[in-house]
Amino acid sequence: MTRTKKVLATIALMLGITAAAASPALADQHAPVAPPDSHAPVAPLDRHAP
């Protein structure tokens, strides 16, 4: 490979590594969050004696 191709390949590799390292942080900032629920998600336990 010529020197120009080596430099371009190195830059492309570095950009790919940087994008892969930054993507979890970018996804974490834009994660949709549901509003907190004020009700119980399951029915209360039955406390009656048999």
CHARMM internal coordinates of N, CA and C (Angstrom, degrees):
IC EDIT
DIST 1 N 1 CA 1.4505
DIST 1 CA 1 C 1.5291
ANGL 1 N 1 CA 1 C 109.30
DIST 1 C 2 N 1.2982
ANGL 1 CA 1 C 2 N 114.28
DIHE 1 N 1 CA 1 C 2 N 149.31
DIST 2 N 2 CA 1.4496
ANGL 1 C 2 N 2 CA 118.01
DIHE 1 CA 1 C 2 N 2 CA 177.29
DIST 2 CA 2 C 1.5200
ANGL 2 N 2 CA 2 C 109.56
DIHE 1 C 2 N 2 CA 2 C -78.81
DIST 2 C 3 N 1.2949
ANGL 2 CA 2 C 3 N 116.18
DIHE 2 N 2 CA 2 C 3 N 167.76
DIST 3 N 3 CA 1.4638
ANGL 2 C 3 N 3 CA 121.09
DIHE 2 CA 2 C 3 N 3 CA -179.26
DIST 3 CA 3 C 1.5330
ANGL 3 N 3 CA 3 C 110.97
DIHE 2 C 3 N 3 CA 3 C -62.30
DIST 3 C 4 N 1.3231
ANGL 3 CA 3 C 4 N 117.44
DIHE 3 N 3 CA 3 C 4 N -38.47
DIST 4 N 4 CA 1.4663
ANGL 3 C 4 N 4 CA 121.30
DIHE 3 CA 3 C 4 N 4 CA 179.83
DIST 4 CA 4 C 1.5265
ANGL 4 N 4 CA 4 C 110.95
DIHE 3 C 4 N 4 CA 4 C -62.83
DIST 4 C 5 N 1.3178
ANGL 4 CA 4 C 5 N 116.60
DIHE 4 N 4 CA 4 C 5 N -43.78
DIST 5 N 5 CA 1.4617
ANGL 4 C 5 N 5 CA 120.24
DIHE 4 CA 4 C 5 N 5 CA 179.27
DIST 5 CA 5 C 1.5265
ANGL 5 N 5 CA 5 C 111.28
DIHE 4 C 5 N 5 CA 5 C -65.32
DIST 5 C 6 N 1.3221
ANGL 5 CA 5 C 6 N 116.76
DIHE 5 N 5 CA 5 C 6 N -37.87
DIST 6 N 6 CA 1.4646
ANGL 5 C 6 N 6 CA 120.32
DIHE 5 CA 5 C 6 N 6 CA 178.55
DIST 6 CA 6 C 1.5300
ANGL 6 N 6 CA 6 C 110.46
DIHE 5 C 6 N 6 CA 6 C -64.68
DIST 6 C 7 N 1.3311
ANGL 6 CA 6 C 7 N 116.19
DIHE 6 N 6 CA 6 C 7 N -42.61
DIST 7 N 7 CA 1.4631
ANGL 6 C 7 N 7 CA 119.85
DIHE 6 CA 6 C 7 N 7 CA 179.67
DIST 7 CA 7 C 1.5247
ANGL 7 N 7 CA 7 C 110.02
DIHE 6 C 7 N 7 CA 7 C -64.61
DIST 7 C 8 N 1.3276
ANGL 7 CA 7 C 8 N 117.57
DIHE 7 N 7 CA 7 C 8 N -45.61
DIST 8 N 8 CA 1.4693
ANGL 7 C 8 N 8 CA 120.64
DIHE 7 CA 7 C 8 N 8 CA 179.22
DIST 8 CA 8 C 1.5333
ANGL 8 N 8 CA 8 C 111.34
DIHE 7 C 8 N 8 CA 8 C -63.51
DIST 8 C 9 N 1.3172
ANGL 8 CA 8 C 9 N 118.06
DIHE 8 N 8 CA 8 C 9 N -39.63
DIST 9 N 9 CA 1.4591
ANGL 8 C 9 N 9 CA 121.09
DIHE 8 CA 8 C 9 N 9 CA 178.37
DIST 9 CA 9 C 1.5291
ANGL 9 N 9 CA 9 C 110.72
DIHE 8 C 9 N 9 CA 9 C -65.52
DIST 9 C 10 N 1.3218
ANGL 9 CA 9 C 10 N 116.84
DIHE 9 N 9 CA 9 C 10 N -39.27
DIST 10 N 10 CA 1.4687
ANGL 9 C 10 N 10 CA 120.91
DIHE 9 CA 9 C 10 N 10 CA 178.79
DIST 10 CA 10 C 1.5258
ANGL 10 N 10 CA 10 C 110.74
DIHE 9 C 10 N 10 CA 10 C -66.12
DIST 10 C 11 N 1.3320
ANGL 10 CA 10 C 11 N 117.12
DIHE 10 N 10 CA 10 C 11 N -42.90
DIST 11 N 11 CA 1.4668
ANGL 10 C 11 N 11 CA 120.71
DIHE 10 CA 10 C 11 N 11 CA 178.50
DIST 11 CA 11 C 1.5202
ANGL 11 N 11 CA 11 C 110.69
DIHE 10 C 11 N 11 CA 11 C -63.81
DIST 11 C 12 N 1.3345
ANGL 11 CA 11 C 12 N 117.15
DIHE 11 N 11 CA 11 C 12 N -42.54
DIST 12 N 12 CA 1.4618
ANGL 11 C 12 N 12 CA 120.45
DIHE 11 CA 11 C 12 N 12 CA 178.70
DIST 12 CA 12 C 1.5296
ANGL 12 N 12 CA 12 C 111.25
DIHE 11 C 12 N 12 CA 12 C -63.33
DIST 12 C 13 N 1.3095
ANGL 12 CA 12 C 13 N 116.67
DIHE 12 N 12 CA 12 C 13 N -40.31
DIST 13 N 13 CA 1.4620
ANGL 12 C 13 N 13 CA 120.63
DIHE 12 CA 12 C 13 N 13 CA 178.15
DIST 13 CA 13 C 1.5290
ANGL 13 N 13 CA 13 C 111.22
DIHE 12 C 13 N 13 CA 13 C -64.54
DIST 13 C 14 N 1.3283
ANGL 13 CA 13 C 14 N 116.47
DIHE 13 N 13 CA 13 C 14 N -42.69
DIST 14 N 14 CA 1.4665
ANGL 13 C 14 N 14 CA 120.25
DIHE 13 CA 13 C 14 N 14 CA 179.92
DIST 14 CA 14 C 1.5323
ANGL 14 N 14 CA 14 C 111.13
DIHE 13 C 14 N 14 CA 14 C -66.05
DIST 14 C 15 N 1.3323
ANGL 14 CA 14 C 15 N 117.07
DIHE 14 N 14 CA 14 C 15 N -39.25
DIST 15 N 15 CA 1.4644
ANGL 14 C 15 N 15 CA 119.85
DIHE 14 CA 14 C 15 N 15 CA 177.07
DIST 15 CA 15 C 1.5325
ANGL 15 N 15 CA 15 C 111.30
DIHE 14 C 15 N 15 CA 15 C -64.68
DIST 15 C 16 N 1.3214
ANGL 15 CA 15 C 16 N 116.75
DIHE 15 N 15 CA 15 C 16 N -39.52
DIST 16 N 16 CA 1.4599
ANGL 15 C 16 N 16 CA 120.43
DIHE 15 CA 15 C 16 N 16 CA 178.24
DIST 16 CA 16 C 1.5180
ANGL 16 N 16 CA 16 C 112.05
DIHE 15 C 16 N 16 CA 16 C -65.00
DIST 16 C 17 N 1.3150
ANGL 16 CA 16 C 17 N 116.42
DIHE 16 N 16 CA 16 C 17 N -42.09
DIST 17 N 17 CA 1.4673
ANGL 16 C 17 N 17 CA 120.17
DIHE 16 CA 16 C 17 N 17 CA 179.00
DIST 17 CA 17 C 1.5258
ANGL 17 N 17 CA 17 C 110.63
DIHE 16 C 17 N 17 CA 17 C -66.27
DIST 17 C 18 N 1.3347
ANGL 17 CA 17 C 18 N 116.29
DIHE 17 N 17 CA 17 C 18 N -40.88
DIST 18 N 18 CA 1.4610
ANGL 17 C 18 N 18 CA 119.89
DIHE 17 CA 17 C 18 N 18 CA 178.62
DIST 18 CA 18 C 1.5263
ANGL 18 N 18 CA 18 C 111.14
DIHE 17 C 18 N 18 CA 18 C -64.33
DIST 18 C 19 N 1.3177
ANGL 18 CA 18 C 19 N 117.13
DIHE 18 N 18 CA 18 C 19 N -42.40
DIST 19 N 19 CA 1.4659
ANGL 18 C 19 N 19 CA 120.47
DIHE 18 CA 18 C 19 N 19 CA 178.91
DIST 19 CA 19 C 1.5273
ANGL 19 N 19 CA 19 C 110.98
DIHE 18 C 19 N 19 CA 19 C -64.81
DIST 19 C 20 N 1.3097
ANGL 19 CA 19 C 20 N 117.30
DIHE 19 N 19 CA 19 C 20 N -40.01
DIST 20 N 20 CA 1.4690
ANGL 19 C 20 N 20 CA 120.51
DIHE 19 CA 19 C 20 N 20 CA 179.13
DIST 20 CA 20 C 1.5219
ANGL 20 N 20 CA 20 C 111.19
DIHE 19 C 20 N 20 CA 20 C -66.79
DIST 20 C 21 N 1.3175
ANGL 20 CA 20 C 21 N 117.12
DIHE 20 N 20 CA 20 C 21 N -35.72
DIST 21 N 21 CA 1.4630
ANGL 20 C 21 N 21 CA 120.05
DIHE 20 CA 20 C 21 N 21 CA -179.93
DIST 21 CA 21 C 1.5252
ANGL 21 N 21 CA 21 C 111.38
DIHE 20 C 21 N 21 CA 21 C -75.08
DIST 21 C 22 N 1.3287
ANGL 21 CA 21 C 22 N 117.88
DIHE 21 N 21 CA 21 C 22 N -31.16
DIST 22 N 22 CA 1.4568
ANGL 21 C 22 N 22 CA 120.88
DIHE 21 CA 21 C 22 N 22 CA -176.29
DIST 22 CA 22 C 1.5289
ANGL 22 N 22 CA 22 C 112.94
DIHE 21 C 22 N 22 CA 22 C -87.87
DIST 22 C 23 N 1.3080
ANGL 22 CA 22 C 23 N 118.90
DIHE 22 N 22 CA 22 C 23 N -19.35
DIST 23 N 23 CA 1.4653
ANGL 22 C 23 N 23 CA 120.26
DIHE 22 CA 22 C 23 N 23 CA -174.03
DIST 23 CA 23 C 1.5359
ANGL 23 N 23 CA 23 C 114.11
DIHE 22 C 23 N 23 CA 23 C -63.10
DIST 23 C 24 N 1.3369
ANGL 23 CA 23 C 24 N 121.81
DIHE 23 N 23 CA 23 C 24 N -38.34
DIST 24 N 24 CA 1.4721
ANGL 23 C 24 N 24 CA 118.64
DIHE 23 CA 23 C 24 N 24 CA 176.94
DIST 24 CA 24 C 1.5282
ANGL 24 N 24 CA 24 C 112.24
DIHE 23 C 24 N 24 CA 24 C -63.34
DIST 24 C 25 N 1.3128
ANGL 24 CA 24 C 25 N 117.60
DIHE 24 N 24 CA 24 C 25 N -36.74
DIST 25 N 25 CA 1.4644
ANGL 24 C 25 N 25 CA 119.97
DIHE 24 CA 24 C 25 N 25 CA 179.61
DIST 25 CA 25 C 1.5167
ANGL 25 N 25 CA 25 C 110.70
DIHE 24 C 25 N 25 CA 25 C -69.27
DIST 25 C 26 N 1.3150
ANGL 25 CA 25 C 26 N 117.19
DIHE 25 N 25 CA 25 C 26 N -38.43
DIST 26 N 26 CA 1.4640
ANGL 25 C 26 N 26 CA 120.05
DIHE 25 CA 25 C 26 N 26 CA 178.46
DIST 26 CA 26 C 1.5206
ANGL 26 N 26 CA 26 C 110.57
DIHE 25 C 26 N 26 CA 26 C -68.12
DIST 26 C 27 N 1.3080
ANGL 26 CA 26 C 27 N 117.88
DIHE 26 N 26 CA 26 C 27 N -39.91
DIST 27 N 27 CA 1.4601
ANGL 26 C 27 N 27 CA 120.95
DIHE 26 CA 26 C 27 N 27 CA 179.76
DIST 27 CA 27 C 1.5235
ANGL 27 N 27 CA 27 C 110.76
DIHE 26 C 27 N 27 CA 27 C -68.05
DIST 27 C 28 N 1.3262
ANGL 27 CA 27 C 28 N 117.26
DIHE 27 N 27 CA 27 C 28 N -33.60
DIST 28 N 28 CA 1.4582
ANGL 27 C 28 N 28 CA 121.38
DIHE 27 CA 27 C 28 N 28 CA -179.37
DIST 28 CA 28 C 1.5166
ANGL 28 N 28 CA 28 C 111.62
DIHE 27 C 28 N 28 CA 28 C -66.36
DIST 28 C 29 N 1.3187
ANGL 28 CA 28 C 29 N 118.58
DIHE 28 N 28 CA 28 C 29 N -33.35
DIST 29 N 29 CA 1.4553
ANGL 28 C 29 N 29 CA 121.71
DIHE 28 CA 28 C 29 N 29 CA -179.25
DIST 29 CA 29 C 1.5183
ANGL 29 N 29 CA 29 C 112.20
DIHE 28 C 29 N 29 CA 29 C -74.09
DIST 29 C 30 N 1.3172
ANGL 29 CA 29 C 30 N 118.12
DIHE 29 N 29 CA 29 C 30 N -25.53
DIST 30 N 30 CA 1.4549
ANGL 29 C 30 N 30 CA 121.15
DIHE 29 CA 29 C 30 N 30 CA -174.96
DIST 30 CA 30 C 1.5241
ANGL 30 N 30 CA 30 C 112.88
DIHE 29 C 30 N 30 CA 30 C -109.50
DIST 30 C 31 N 1.3053
ANGL 30 CA 30 C 31 N 117.79
DIHE 30 N 30 CA 30 C 31 N 18.19
DIST 31 N 31 CA 1.4583
ANGL 30 C 31 N 31 CA 120.52
DIHE 30 CA 30 C 31 N 31 CA -179.77
DIST 31 CA 31 C 1.5229
ANGL 31 N 31 CA 31 C 109.54
DIHE 30 C 31 N 31 CA 31 C -72.59
DIST 31 C 32 N 1.3228
ANGL 31 CA 31 C 32 N 117.85
DIHE 31 N 31 CA 31 C 32 N 128.02
DIST 32 N 32 CA 1.4670
ANGL 31 C 32 N 32 CA 119.51
DIHE 31 CA 31 C 32 N 32 CA 177.94
DIST 32 CA 32 C 1.5248
ANGL 32 N 32 CA 32 C 110.43
DIHE 31 C 32 N 32 CA 32 C -69.09
DIST 32 C 33 N 1.3067
ANGL 32 CA 32 C 33 N 115.70
DIHE 32 N 32 CA 32 C 33 N 138.61
DIST 33 N 33 CA 1.4581
ANGL 32 C 33 N 33 CA 120.90
DIHE 32 CA 32 C 33 N 33 CA -178.71
DIST 33 CA 33 C 1.5216
ANGL 33 N 33 CA 33 C 108.04
DIHE 32 C 33 N 33 CA 33 C -122.90
DIST 33 C 34 N 1.3092
ANGL 33 CA 33 C 34 N 115.72
DIHE 33 N 33 CA 33 C 34 N 127.01
DIST 34 N 34 CA 1.4593
ANGL 33 C 34 N 34 CA 120.14
DIHE 33 CA 33 C 34 N 34 CA 178.55
DIST 34 CA 34 C 1.5282
ANGL 34 N 34 CA 34 C 109.27
DIHE 33 C 34 N 34 CA 34 C -75.79
DIST 34 C 35 N 1.3174
ANGL 34 CA 34 C 35 N 117.35
DIHE 34 N 34 CA 34 C 35 N 148.29
DIST 35 N 35 CA 1.4656
ANGL 34 C 35 N 35 CA 118.86
DIHE 34 CA 34 C 35 N 35 CA 176.92
DIST 35 CA 35 C 1.5236
ANGL 35 N 35 CA 35 C 110.29
DIHE 34 C 35 N 35 CA 35 C -65.75
DIST 35 C 36 N 1.3109
ANGL 35 CA 35 C 36 N 117.73
DIHE 35 N 35 CA 35 C 36 N 148.77
DIST 36 N 36 CA 1.4664
ANGL 35 C 36 N 36 CA 119.39
DIHE 35 CA 35 C 36 N 36 CA -178.36
DIST 36 CA 36 C 1.5305
ANGL 36 N 36 CA 36 C 111.08
DIHE 35 C 36 N 36 CA 36 C -64.80
DIST 36 C 37 N 1.3236
ANGL 36 CA 36 C 37 N 115.11
DIHE 36 N 36 CA 36 C 37 N 140.03
DIST 37 N 37 CA 1.4666
ANGL 36 C 37 N 37 CA 120.20
DIHE 36 CA 36 C 37 N 37 CA 179.09
DIST 37 CA 37 C 1.5189
ANGL 37 N 37 CA 37 C 110.11
DIHE 36 C 37 N 37 CA 37 C -84.63
DIST 37 C 38 N 1.3181
ANGL 37 CA 37 C 38 N 115.67
DIHE 37 N 37 CA 37 C 38 N 141.88
DIST 38 N 38 CA 1.4650
ANGL 37 C 38 N 38 CA 119.55
DIHE 37 CA 37 C 38 N 38 CA 178.13
DIST 38 CA 38 C 1.5272
ANGL 38 N 38 CA 38 C 111.59
DIHE 37 C 38 N 38 CA 38 C -100.33
DIST 38 C 39 N 1.3102
ANGL 38 CA 38 C 39 N 117.35
DIHE 38 N 38 CA 38 C 39 N 3.89
DIST 39 N 39 CA 1.4641
ANGL 38 C 39 N 39 CA 120.07
DIHE 38 CA 38 C 39 N 39 CA 179.05
DIST 39 CA 39 C 1.5213
ANGL 39 N 39 CA 39 C 109.85
DIHE 38 C 39 N 39 CA 39 C -117.33
DIST 39 C 40 N 1.3103
ANGL 39 CA 39 C 40 N 115.24
DIHE 39 N 39 CA 39 C 40 N 162.40
DIST 40 N 40 CA 1.4641
ANGL 39 C 40 N 40 CA 120.36
DIHE 39 CA 39 C 40 N 40 CA -179.84
DIST 40 CA 40 C 1.5230
ANGL 40 N 40 CA 40 C 109.04
DIHE 39 C 40 N 40 CA 40 C -75.89
DIST 40 C 41 N 1.3214
ANGL 40 CA 40 C 41 N 119.25
DIHE 40 N 40 CA 40 C 41 N 134.63
DIST 41 N 41 CA 1.4547
ANGL 40 C 41 N 41 CA 121.02
DIHE 40 CA 40 C 41 N 41 CA -178.69
DIST 41 CA 41 C 1.5218
ANGL 41 N 41 CA 41 C 113.94
DIHE 40 C 41 N 41 CA 41 C -75.42
DIST 41 C 42 N 1.3284
ANGL 41 CA 41 C 42 N 117.90
DIHE 41 N 41 CA 41 C 42 N -15.55
DIST 42 N 42 CA 1.4665
ANGL 41 C 42 N 42 CA 121.15
DIHE 41 CA 41 C 42 N 42 CA 179.43
DIST 42 CA 42 C 1.5226
ANGL 42 N 42 CA 42 C 108.54
DIHE 41 C 42 N 42 CA 42 C -128.07
DIST 42 C 43 N 1.3145
ANGL 42 CA 42 C 43 N 115.95
DIHE 42 N 42 CA 42 C 43 N 160.98
DIST 43 N 43 CA 1.4587
ANGL 42 C 43 N 43 CA 120.92
DIHE 42 CA 42 C 43 N 43 CA 178.28
DIST 43 CA 43 C 1.5186
ANGL 43 N 43 CA 43 C 109.87
DIHE 42 C 43 N 43 CA 43 C -69.84
DIST 43 C 44 N 1.3312
ANGL 43 CA 43 C 44 N 117.62
DIHE 43 N 43 CA 43 C 44 N 145.72
DIST 44 N 44 CA 1.4657
ANGL 43 C 44 N 44 CA 119.24
DIHE 43 CA 43 C 44 N 44 CA 177.94
DIST 44 CA 44 C 1.5237
ANGL 44 N 44 CA 44 C 111.39
DIHE 43 C 44 N 44 CA 44 C -65.40
DIST 44 C 45 N 1.3072
ANGL 44 CA 44 C 45 N 116.28
DIHE 44 N 44 CA 44 C 45 N 153.55
DIST 45 N 45 CA 1.4555
ANGL 44 C 45 N 45 CA 120.64
DIHE 44 CA 44 C 45 N 45 CA 179.85
DIST 45 CA 45 C 1.5204
ANGL 45 N 45 CA 45 C 110.89
DIHE 44 C 45 N 45 CA 45 C -69.33
DIST 45 C 46 N 1.3284
ANGL 45 CA 45 C 46 N 115.05
DIHE 45 N 45 CA 45 C 46 N 146.77
DIST 46 N 46 CA 1.4564
ANGL 45 C 46 N 46 CA 121.05
DIHE 45 CA 45 C 46 N 46 CA 178.93
DIST 46 CA 46 C 1.5178
ANGL 46 N 46 CA 46 C 109.02
DIHE 45 C 46 N 46 CA 46 C -80.07
DIST 46 C 47 N 1.3256
ANGL 46 CA 46 C 47 N 117.35
DIHE 46 N 46 CA 46 C 47 N 118.52
DIST 47 N 47 CA 1.4591
ANGL 46 C 47 N 47 CA 121.15
DIHE 46 CA 46 C 47 N 47 CA -176.51
DIST 47 CA 47 C 1.5362
ANGL 47 N 47 CA 47 C 112.62
DIHE 46 C 47 N 47 CA 47 C -103.68
DIST 47 C 48 N 1.3052
ANGL 47 CA 47 C 48 N 116.60
DIHE 47 N 47 CA 47 C 48 N 14.70
DIST 48 N 48 CA 1.4642
ANGL 47 C 48 N 48 CA 119.68
DIHE 47 CA 47 C 48 N 48 CA 179.94
DIST 48 CA 48 C 1.5250
ANGL 48 N 48 CA 48 C 110.61
DIHE 47 C 48 N 48 CA 48 C -77.67
DIST 48 C 49 N 1.3093
ANGL 48 CA 48 C 49 N 115.95
DIHE 48 N 48 CA 48 C 49 N 141.60
DIST 49 N 49 CA 1.4656
ANGL 48 C 49 N 49 CA 120.76
DIHE 48 CA 48 C 49 N 49 CA 177.20
DIST 49 CA 49 C 1.5331
ANGL 49 N 49 CA 49 C 108.17
DIHE 48 C 49 N 49 CA 49 C -77.83
DIST 49 C 50 N 1.3170
ANGL 49 CA 49 C 50 N 117.47
DIHE 49 N 49 CA 49 C 50 N 141.39
DIST 50 N 50 CA 1.4734
ANGL 49 C 50 N 50 CA 120.28
DIHE 49 CA 49 C 50 N 50 CA -179.46
DIST 50 CA 50 C 1.5076
ANGL 50 N 50 CA 50 C 112.40
DIHE 49 C 50 N 50 CA 50 C -69.10
END
COOR INIT
IC SEED 1 N 1 CA 1 C
IC BUILD
